């Protein structure tokens, strides 16, 4: 099932802001500015559909990938446009580290505080800088922070479009001023061939949304130590109590999906586990109110098209990366 069809079929409630003439005018200006950019049409379609997802790397592009490498890229520009060196190490030393010294951010070394440093997908254009060569996917990354991500998440749609337009005008990059934090999403397959997802609890950034295993990528000042497979493995153990080593025999990177307005991105993995359905049916979970099984293509398509879970009538919103994983399973698994 193509992403274009899914964009057309998805029933997304429209915010009152999207009905204002100012919003519609600004959205059209962004779409016009995207016209000549590689993959600009991809983002334009998502904005026109008021979609909450945009798939940036497809399963077809990652079919042979078994390794992910990273190289140093650039941080976000200052919102006030004051001059700043955005190169990885300069941004870390001049923007991130001073905030840690002042206690504004934490590097996770203090007891009881999480690491506020996050990994940013950098590079001009809609899809950031990435490349595939043989079995290696290479991403360009830089430092960012959780508070900067939260700012993107809470900004109004109109202000978001204005900021995207500014980035397109100055850098041909709609996300030049955005944190664009990178996470990982993991879809574990049971031995019976089923998958389980849950409703995010109140402690998460997307309360009530349906999601598989997901979490932020772990930042390191040494770029070669950033490891998305290890992050996926950790999240799988922490959230679903599945302890296993992810490798090319059991794990498939199916691509990357993001939120068109916040700019955040998840790398999406499908993992064949040696765990039965009973494991997911009988445990309690810290980050999900409950888990719901998807057992076949019909159930998956009903969730993708209408937001409906098996034997339920109330529609739910589905996290962008979970959507990409389910689309892959519909096409390649069931």
Beta strands, then each sheet from edge to edge (+ up, - down):
strand 1: 54-57
strand 2: 67-72
strand 3: 117-121
strand 4: 130-133
strand 5: 136-145
strand 6: 182-189
strand 7: 195-200
strand 8: 210-211
strand 9: 213-216
strand 10: 251-258
strand 11: 265-272
strand 12: 288-294
sheet 1: 1+ 10- 11+ 6+ 9-
sheet 2: 2+ 5+ 3-
sheet 3: 2+ 5+ 4-
sheet 4: 8+ 7- 12+
end
